[in-house]
Amino acid sequence: MPIHMVFIVKYPMDCGIFGVIKRGEGSDRVNGDLVARAMEAIKFRGAGLGSGFALLNRESMGLRMGVFVKEELMNNAVDTIKSVMRDSGIDSVDVRVRNKLGGPIVDLEVKVFNSAEPSPNFAGIVNSINDLLWEDRAGRVYYWGGEHIDVFKGVGYPSEIASVYGIERYTADLWIAHTRFPTNSPGYLPYWSHPFSVGGTLPWFIMVS
């Protein structure tokens, strides 16, 4: 009887995911340094084409939105964001540069001060901003509505993203981290790195893949 042999080639590189939550009400928050070291242990699960960290705290950190924009188009992008917000009845907005990534891409943080909760139409506001920014490929919103969530991500290995954002300086009730091995989507822009976060009816929602 003939023997049929099947050769299976297994590559140890698929997306790597790590999550940790503090033990209970009386426990200390988890330090970002632990998360960065955990991700370094599974560096081989990624391809250097995108990594990210998301933290969650029960206490509100204020209504915020993160936007990646091309540096040369940053001023126009800021004007667009403020204009859309203003037309939607949100006047008190502060936009600051949170970080400069490679590309060159700038990470903008948008803080909303006159709204304790996301507007019922905040998803529509975000979509309008995205549509206008994407017309000129100027940028993209990568998280929004996050009173309890913060996202740090970009193109690179986990240790590189952790270093750029100083992840060791943060503590949180819960962390989720991701290192990416893209197979069917672009991996050269930070917008497509994981995790993602959306607000609205799911203000604590984080997506890693």
C-alpha atoms as an extended CHARMM CRD file, in Angstrom:
* protein
*
       209  EXT
         1         1  MET       CA              0.0000000000        0.0000000000        0.0000000000  PROA      1               0.0000000000
         2         2  PRO       CA              1.5780000000        3.2990000000       -1.0280000000  PROA      2               0.0000000000
         3         3  ILE       CA              2.3270000000        5.8170000000        1.6780000000  PROA      3               0.0000000000
         4         4  HSD       CA              1.3350000000        9.4020000000        1.0030000000  PROA      4               0.0000000000
         5         5  MET       CA              3.3660000000       11.9710000000        2.8530000000  PROA      5               0.0000000000
         6         6  VAL       CA              2.0870000000       15.4680000000        3.4360000000  PROA      6               0.0000000000
         7         7  PHE       CA              4.5980000000       18.1940000000        4.2140000000  PROA      7               0.0000000000
         8         8  ILE       CA              3.2760000000       21.0280000000        6.3240000000  PROA      8               0.0000000000
         9         9  VAL       CA              5.2420000000       24.2420000000        6.5170000000  PROA      9               0.0000000000
        10        10  LYS       CA              4.3980000000       26.2640000000        9.5990000000  PROA      10              0.0000000000
        11        11  TYR       CA              5.6000000000       29.8090000000        9.9590000000  PROA      11              0.0000000000
        12        12  PRO       CA              5.7040000000       31.0260000000       13.5790000000  PROA      12              0.0000000000
        13        13  MET       CA              4.4880000000       34.4350000000       12.5010000000  PROA      13              0.0000000000
        14        14  ASP       CA              0.8320000000       35.2440000000       12.9440000000  PROA      14              0.0000000000
        15        15  CYS       CA             -0.5920000000       38.2010000000       14.8120000000  PROA      15              0.0000000000
        16        16  GLY       CA              0.2960000000       38.1640000000       18.5030000000  PROA      16              0.0000000000
        17        17  ILE       CA             -2.1710000000       39.3610000000       21.1410000000  PROA      17              0.0000000000
        18        18  PHE       CA             -1.7110000000       39.9860000000       24.8560000000  PROA      18              0.0000000000
        19        19  GLY       CA             -4.2590000000       41.0390000000       27.4590000000  PROA      19              0.0000000000
        20        20  VAL       CA             -4.1280000000       41.6230000000       31.2120000000  PROA      20              0.0000000000
        21        21  ILE       CA             -6.5340000000       42.9960000000       33.8100000000  PROA      21              0.0000000000
        22        22  LYS       CA             -5.8940000000       44.0020000000       37.4140000000  PROA      22              0.0000000000
        23        23  ARG       CA             -7.0140000000       41.4800000000       40.0310000000  PROA      23              0.0000000000
        24        24  GLY       CA             -9.7290000000       43.4600000000       41.7710000000  PROA      24              0.0000000000
        25        25  GLU       CA            -10.9140000000       46.6870000000       43.3640000000  PROA      25              0.0000000000
        26        26  GLY       CA             -8.0980000000       46.7900000000       45.8920000000  PROA      26              0.0000000000
        27        27  SER       CA             -5.3490000000       45.8910000000       43.4480000000  PROA      27              0.0000000000
        28        28  ASP       CA             -2.8770000000       48.2440000000       41.8450000000  PROA      28              0.0000000000
        29        29  ARG       CA             -3.2870000000       49.1320000000       38.2050000000  PROA      29              0.0000000000
        30        30  VAL       CA             -1.1260000000       47.2450000000       35.7180000000  PROA      30              0.0000000000
        31        31  ASN       CA              2.0090000000       49.0950000000       34.6310000000  PROA      31              0.0000000000
        32        32  GLY       CA              2.6770000000       49.5270000000       30.9250000000  PROA      32              0.0000000000
        33        33  ASP       CA              6.2430000000       48.2640000000       31.3250000000  PROA      33              0.0000000000
        34        34  LEU       CA              4.9030000000       44.7670000000       32.0430000000  PROA      34              0.0000000000
        35        35  VAL       CA              2.7970000000       44.8930000000       28.8670000000  PROA      35              0.0000000000
        36        36  ALA       CA              5.7340000000       46.0870000000       26.7480000000  PROA      36              0.0000000000
        37        37  ARG       CA              7.9390000000       43.2670000000       28.0790000000  PROA      37              0.0000000000
        38        38  ALA       CA              5.1990000000       40.7050000000       27.4270000000  PROA      38              0.0000000000
        39        39  MET       CA              4.8940000000       41.8810000000       23.8320000000  PROA      39              0.0000000000
        40        40  GLU       CA              8.6480000000       41.7020000000       23.3380000000  PROA      40              0.0000000000
        41        41  ALA       CA              8.4340000000       38.0000000000       24.2190000000  PROA      41              0.0000000000
        42        42  ILE       CA              6.1320000000       37.4410000000       21.2240000000  PROA      42              0.0000000000
        43        43  LYS       CA              7.8830000000       39.8090000000       18.8250000000  PROA      43              0.0000000000
        44        44  PHE       CA              8.3330000000       36.8980000000       16.4010000000  PROA      44              0.0000000000
        45        45  ARG       CA              4.5530000000       36.7690000000       15.9190000000  PROA      45              0.0000000000
        46        46  GLY       CA              4.6530000000       40.0620000000       14.0060000000  PROA      46              0.0000000000
        47        47  ALA       CA              6.4130000000       41.4340000000       10.9470000000  PROA      47              0.0000000000
        48        48  GLY       CA              7.2200000000       44.9600000000       12.0690000000  PROA      48              0.0000000000
        49        49  LEU       CA              4.3030000000       46.3140000000       10.0380000000  PROA      49              0.0000000000
        50        50  GLY       CA              2.1830000000       47.5000000000       12.9060000000  PROA      50              0.0000000000
        51        51  SER       CA              1.8550000000       47.1780000000       16.6630000000  PROA      51              0.0000000000
        52        52  GLY       CA             -0.2960000000       48.8190000000       19.2680000000  PROA      52              0.0000000000
        53        53  PHE       CA             -1.3600000000       49.1140000000       22.8640000000  PROA      53              0.0000000000
        54        54  ALA       CA             -4.7770000000       50.0100000000       24.2900000000  PROA      54              0.0000000000
        55        55  LEU       CA             -5.4610000000       50.7640000000       27.9320000000  PROA      55              0.0000000000
        56        56  LEU       CA             -8.7790000000       51.0000000000       29.7380000000  PROA      56              0.0000000000
        57        57  ASN       CA             -9.5200000000       52.7630000000       33.0220000000  PROA      57              0.0000000000
        58        58  ARG       CA            -12.8770000000       52.8650000000       34.7710000000  PROA      58              0.0000000000
        59        59  GLU       CA            -12.4940000000       56.5520000000       35.5600000000  PROA      59              0.0000000000
        60        60  SER       CA            -13.3120000000       58.9140000000       32.7190000000  PROA      60              0.0000000000
        61        61  MET       CA            -10.3410000000       60.5210000000       31.0180000000  PROA      61              0.0000000000
        62        62  GLY       CA            -12.5550000000       62.9140000000       29.0630000000  PROA      62              0.0000000000
        63        63  LEU       CA            -14.0110000000       62.7270000000       25.5720000000  PROA      63              0.0000000000
        64        64  ARG       CA            -11.1630000000       62.3740000000       23.0920000000  PROA      64              0.0000000000
        65        65  MET       CA            -10.4260000000       61.4110000000       19.5130000000  PROA      65              0.0000000000
        66        66  GLY       CA             -7.1620000000       60.3200000000       17.9010000000  PROA      66              0.0000000000
        67        67  VAL       CA             -6.2610000000       61.2620000000       14.3230000000  PROA      67              0.0000000000
        68        68  PHE       CA             -3.2410000000       60.3250000000       12.2140000000  PROA      68              0.0000000000
        69        69  VAL       CA             -2.4360000000       63.0240000000        9.6230000000  PROA      69              0.0000000000
        70        70  LYS       CA              0.3400000000       63.7570000000        7.1740000000  PROA      70              0.0000000000
        71        71  GLU       CA              2.6160000000       66.3730000000        8.7000000000  PROA      71              0.0000000000
        72        72  GLU       CA              2.6030000000       68.6710000000        5.6600000000  PROA      72              0.0000000000
        73        73  LEU       CA             -1.2110000000       68.7200000000        5.7330000000  PROA      73              0.0000000000
        74        74  MET       CA             -1.5860000000       69.0070000000        9.5000000000  PROA      74              0.0000000000
        75        75  ASN       CA             -2.8290000000       72.6240000000        9.6040000000  PROA      75              0.0000000000
        76        76  ASN       CA             -5.5170000000       71.9130000000        7.0230000000  PROA      76              0.0000000000
        77        77  ALA       CA             -6.4970000000       68.7700000000        8.9140000000  PROA      77              0.0000000000
        78        78  VAL       CA             -6.8450000000       70.6880000000       12.1920000000  PROA      78              0.0000000000
        79        79  ASP       CA             -9.0150000000       73.3060000000       10.4640000000  PROA      79              0.0000000000
        80        80  THR       CA            -11.2010000000       70.5450000000        9.0240000000  PROA      80              0.0000000000
        81        81  ILE       CA            -11.6260000000       68.8340000000       12.3950000000  PROA      81              0.0000000000
        82        82  LYS       CA            -12.5450000000       72.0700000000       14.1870000000  PROA      82              0.0000000000
        83        83  SER       CA            -14.9030000000       73.1360000000       11.3940000000  PROA      83              0.0000000000
        84        84  VAL       CA            -16.8420000000       69.8680000000       11.4350000000  PROA      84              0.0000000000
        85        85  MET       CA            -17.0200000000       69.9160000000       15.2280000000  PROA      85              0.0000000000
        86        86  ARG       CA            -18.2090000000       73.5300000000       15.2400000000  PROA      86              0.0000000000
        87        87  ASP       CA            -20.8720000000       72.8460000000       12.6110000000  PROA      87              0.0000000000
        88        88  SER       CA            -22.0650000000       69.9810000000       14.8180000000  PROA      88              0.0000000000
        89        89  GLY       CA            -22.4440000000       72.2230000000       17.8700000000  PROA      89              0.0000000000
        90        90  ILE       CA            -19.1420000000       71.3410000000       19.5690000000  PROA      90              0.0000000000
        91        91  ASP       CA            -17.2330000000       74.5830000000       20.0750000000  PROA      91              0.0000000000
        92        92  SER       CA            -14.7560000000       73.8370000000       22.8440000000  PROA      92              0.0000000000
        93        93  VAL       CA            -12.1280000000       71.6650000000       21.1600000000  PROA      93              0.0000000000
        94        94  ASP       CA             -8.4050000000       71.4410000000       21.8020000000  PROA      94              0.0000000000
        95        95  VAL       CA             -6.1130000000       69.7810000000       19.2620000000  PROA      95              0.0000000000
        96        96  ARG       CA             -2.5270000000       68.9390000000       20.1760000000  PROA      96              0.0000000000
        97        97  VAL       CA              0.2970000000       66.9250000000       18.6570000000  PROA      97              0.0000000000
        98        98  ARG       CA              0.6510000000       63.7970000000       20.7510000000  PROA      98              0.0000000000
        99        99  ASN       CA              3.5270000000       62.3340000000       18.7760000000  PROA      99              0.0000000000
       100       100  LYS       CA              5.3710000000       62.3640000000       15.4680000000  PROA      100             0.0000000000
       101       101  LEU       CA              5.6900000000       59.0220000000       13.7540000000  PROA      101             0.0000000000
       102       102  GLY       CA              7.5770000000       57.9450000000       10.6790000000  PROA      102             0.0000000000
       103       103  GLY       CA              6.2350000000       58.6830000000        7.2520000000  PROA      103             0.0000000000
       104       104  PRO       CA              6.1060000000       61.5070000000        8.3070000000  PROA      104             0.0000000000
       105       105  ILE       CA              2.8250000000       61.0350000000       10.1770000000  PROA      105             0.0000000000
       106       106  VAL       CA              1.6210000000       63.1440000000       13.0950000000  PROA      106             0.0000000000
       107       107  ASP       CA             -0.5770000000       61.7440000000       15.8620000000  PROA      107             0.0000000000
       108       108  LEU       CA             -3.1630000000       64.3500000000       16.9080000000  PROA      108             0.0000000000
       109       109  GLU       CA             -5.2520000000       64.1600000000       20.0520000000  PROA      109             0.0000000000
       110       110  VAL       CA             -8.5620000000       66.0200000000       19.9290000000  PROA      110             0.0000000000
       111       111  LYS       CA            -10.1580000000       66.8480000000       23.2830000000  PROA      111             0.0000000000
       112       112  VAL       CA            -13.7740000000       67.9200000000       23.6120000000  PROA      112             0.0000000000
       113       113  PHE       CA            -14.4900000000       70.0470000000       26.6920000000  PROA      113             0.0000000000
       114       114  ASN       CA            -18.1580000000       71.0030000000       26.4360000000  PROA      114             0.0000000000
       115       115  SER       CA            -19.6420000000       67.5280000000       26.2560000000  PROA      115             0.0000000000
       116       116  ALA       CA            -19.5160000000       65.0070000000       29.1010000000  PROA      116             0.0000000000
       117       117  GLU       CA            -20.9290000000       62.3090000000       26.8650000000  PROA      117             0.0000000000
       118       118  PRO       CA            -20.5190000000       61.6500000000       23.1320000000  PROA      118             0.0000000000
       119       119  SER       CA            -23.1530000000       63.3590000000       21.0060000000  PROA      119             0.0000000000
       120       120  PRO       CA            -25.8540000000       60.9680000000       19.7390000000  PROA      120             0.0000000000
       121       121  ASN       CA            -24.4710000000       61.7960000000       16.2980000000  PROA      121             0.0000000000
       122       122  PHE       CA            -20.8010000000       61.5410000000       17.2180000000  PROA      122             0.0000000000
       123       123  ALA       CA            -20.3740000000       58.6250000000       14.8250000000  PROA      123             0.0000000000
       124       124  GLY       CA            -21.6770000000       60.8890000000       12.0610000000  PROA      124             0.0000000000
       125       125  ILE       CA            -19.2100000000       63.6070000000       13.0950000000  PROA      125             0.0000000000
       126       126  VAL       CA            -16.3290000000       61.1460000000       12.8980000000  PROA      126             0.0000000000
       127       127  ASN       CA            -17.4980000000       59.8830000000        9.5060000000  PROA      127             0.0000000000
       128       128  SER       CA            -17.6720000000       63.4490000000        8.1790000000  PROA      128             0.0000000000
       129       129  ILE       CA            -14.1440000000       64.1710000000        9.3930000000  PROA      129             0.0000000000
       130       130  ASN       CA            -12.8770000000       60.9450000000        7.8510000000  PROA      130             0.0000000000
       131       131  ASP       CA            -14.5630000000       61.6500000000        4.5260000000  PROA      131             0.0000000000
       132       132  LEU       CA            -13.0450000000       65.1340000000        4.2960000000  PROA      132             0.0000000000
       133       133  LEU       CA             -9.5680000000       64.0720000000        5.4080000000  PROA      133             0.0000000000
       134       134  TRP       CA             -9.5480000000       61.0850000000        3.0750000000  PROA      134             0.0000000000
       135       135  GLU       CA            -10.4090000000       63.1680000000        0.0250000000  PROA      135             0.0000000000
       136       136  ASP       CA             -6.7960000000       64.3940000000       -0.0510000000  PROA      136             0.0000000000
       137       137  ARG       CA             -5.4330000000       61.3470000000        1.7820000000  PROA      137             0.0000000000
       138       138  ALA       CA             -4.5420000000       63.7810000000        4.5580000000  PROA      138             0.0000000000
       139       139  GLY       CA             -5.3550000000       61.4930000000        7.4560000000  PROA      139             0.0000000000
       140       140  ARG       CA             -7.7260000000       59.2300000000        9.3130000000  PROA      140             0.0000000000
       141       141  VAL       CA             -9.4070000000       58.9730000000       12.7160000000  PROA      141             0.0000000000
       142       142  TYR       CA             -8.0740000000       55.8850000000       14.4870000000  PROA      142             0.0000000000
       143       143  TYR       CA            -10.0010000000       55.9970000000       17.7490000000  PROA      143             0.0000000000
       144       144  TRP       CA            -12.8550000000       58.0840000000       19.1150000000  PROA      144             0.0000000000
       145       145  GLY       CA            -15.3800000000       58.5190000000       21.8700000000  PROA      145             0.0000000000
       146       146  GLY       CA            -12.7930000000       57.2040000000       24.2870000000  PROA      146             0.0000000000
       147       147  GLU       CA            -13.5380000000       58.4780000000       27.7810000000  PROA      147             0.0000000000
       148       148  HSD       CA            -12.0990000000       55.3070000000       29.2620000000  PROA      148             0.0000000000
       149       149  ILE       CA             -9.7640000000       54.0760000000       26.5340000000  PROA      149             0.0000000000
       150       150  ASP       CA             -6.4500000000       55.2970000000       25.1870000000  PROA      150             0.0000000000
       151       151  VAL       CA             -4.7550000000       53.8490000000       22.1070000000  PROA      151             0.0000000000
       152       152  PHE       CA             -1.0820000000       53.9690000000       21.1270000000  PROA      152             0.0000000000
       153       153  LYS       CA             -0.0850000000       52.3980000000       17.8320000000  PROA      153             0.0000000000
       154       154  GLY       CA              2.0000000000       52.7130000000       14.6950000000  PROA      154             0.0000000000
       155       155  VAL       CA              4.1380000000       50.9060000000       12.1340000000  PROA      155             0.0000000000
       156       156  GLY       CA              6.8800000000       48.9690000000       13.8750000000  PROA      156             0.0000000000
       157       157  TYR       CA              7.5380000000       46.2420000000       16.4010000000  PROA      157             0.0000000000
       158       158  PRO       CA              5.9450000000       46.4760000000       19.8860000000  PROA      158             0.0000000000
       159       159  SER       CA              9.1570000000       47.6750000000       21.5440000000  PROA      159             0.0000000000
       160       160  GLU       CA              9.4450000000       50.5050000000       19.0300000000  PROA      160             0.0000000000
       161       161  ILE       CA              5.8810000000       51.7020000000       19.5870000000  PROA      161             0.0000000000
       162       162  ALA       CA              6.2920000000       51.3430000000       23.3580000000  PROA      162             0.0000000000
       163       163  SER       CA              9.4260000000       53.5030000000       23.1880000000  PROA      163             0.0000000000
       164       164  VAL       CA              7.8170000000       56.1830000000       20.9830000000  PROA      164             0.0000000000
       165       165  TYR       CA              4.8740000000       56.6230000000       23.3600000000  PROA      165             0.0000000000
       166       166  GLY       CA              6.6280000000       55.8910000000       26.6550000000  PROA      166             0.0000000000
       167       167  ILE       CA              4.2340000000       53.0730000000       27.4940000000  PROA      167             0.0000000000
       168       168  GLU       CA              6.0720000000       52.4280000000       30.7710000000  PROA      168             0.0000000000
       169       169  ARG       CA              4.7250000000       55.7660000000       32.0880000000  PROA      169             0.0000000000
       170       170  TYR       CA              1.1030000000       54.5720000000       31.9820000000  PROA      170             0.0000000000
       171       171  THR       CA             -0.9420000000       52.3930000000       34.3080000000  PROA      171             0.0000000000
       172       172  ALA       CA             -4.3900000000       50.9340000000       33.6300000000  PROA      172             0.0000000000
       173       173  ASP       CA             -7.1080000000       48.6400000000       34.8860000000  PROA      173             0.0000000000
       174       174  LEU       CA             -6.9050000000       46.6550000000       31.6520000000  PROA      174             0.0000000000
       175       175  TRP       CA             -4.4700000000       46.4090000000       28.7380000000  PROA      175             0.0000000000
       176       176  ILE       CA             -4.7430000000       44.8450000000       25.2950000000  PROA      176             0.0000000000
       177       177  ALA       CA             -1.7500000000       44.7870000000       22.9520000000  PROA      177             0.0000000000
       178       178  HSD       CA             -1.2270000000       43.5460000000       19.4200000000  PROA      178             0.0000000000
       179       179  THR       CA              1.6440000000       42.8700000000       17.0410000000  PROA      179             0.0000000000
       180       180  ARG       CA              0.6330000000       42.5370000000       13.4240000000  PROA      180             0.0000000000
       181       181  PHE       CA              1.4730000000       40.1170000000       10.6390000000  PROA      181             0.0000000000
       182       182  PRO       CA             -0.6630000000       41.5240000000        7.7960000000  PROA      182             0.0000000000
       183       183  THR       CA             -1.5190000000       39.1120000000        5.0130000000  PROA      183             0.0000000000
       184       184  ASN       CA             -4.3840000000       40.7370000000        3.1310000000  PROA      184             0.0000000000
       185       185  SER       CA             -4.3190000000       44.4510000000        3.9150000000  PROA      185             0.0000000000
       186       186  PRO       CA             -1.8790000000       47.3800000000        3.8760000000  PROA      186             0.0000000000
       187       187  GLY       CA              0.7750000000       47.3750000000        6.5590000000  PROA      187             0.0000000000
       188       188  TYR       CA              2.6420000000       50.5480000000        5.7100000000  PROA      188             0.0000000000
       189       189  LEU       CA              0.3800000000       53.1470000000        7.3430000000  PROA      189             0.0000000000
       190       190  PRO       CA             -0.2910000000       53.4820000000       11.0710000000  PROA      190             0.0000000000
       191       191  TYR       CA             -4.0660000000       53.7920000000       10.5060000000  PROA      191             0.0000000000
       192       192  TRP       CA             -4.2560000000       50.0720000000        9.7720000000  PROA      192             0.0000000000
       193       193  SER       CA             -2.3130000000       48.9670000000       12.8320000000  PROA      193             0.0000000000
       194       194  HSD       CA             -4.3090000000       47.4080000000       15.6520000000  PROA      194             0.0000000000
       195       195  PRO       CA             -6.0020000000       47.9290000000       18.1320000000  PROA      195             0.0000000000
       196       196  PHE       CA             -8.9720000000       50.0400000000       17.0530000000  PROA      196             0.0000000000
       197       197  SER       CA            -11.4480000000       51.6860000000       19.4050000000  PROA      197             0.0000000000
       198       198  VAL       CA            -14.9100000000       53.1010000000       18.7650000000  PROA      198             0.0000000000
       199       199  GLY       CA            -17.3920000000       54.8720000000       21.0190000000  PROA      199             0.0000000000
       200       200  GLY       CA            -21.1130000000       55.3780000000       20.6270000000  PROA      200             0.0000000000
       201       201  THR       CA            -23.0920000000       52.5160000000       22.1470000000  PROA      201             0.0000000000
       202       202  LEU       CA            -19.8440000000       50.6590000000       22.8860000000  PROA      202             0.0000000000
       203       203  PRO       CA            -17.6820000000       53.2140000000       24.7220000000  PROA      203             0.0000000000
       204       204  TRP       CA            -15.3030000000       50.5420000000       26.0150000000  PROA      204             0.0000000000
       205       205  PHE       CA            -14.9490000000       48.5880000000       22.7960000000  PROA      205             0.0000000000
       206       206  ILE       CA            -11.4670000000       47.5960000000       21.5860000000  PROA      206             0.0000000000
       207       207  MET       CA            -10.8110000000       45.5290000000       18.4570000000  PROA      207             0.0000000000
       208       208  VAL       CA             -7.5130000000       43.8090000000       17.8190000000  PROA      208             0.0000000000
       209       209  SER       CA             -8.1780000000       41.8210000000       14.6360000000  PROA      209             0.0000000000
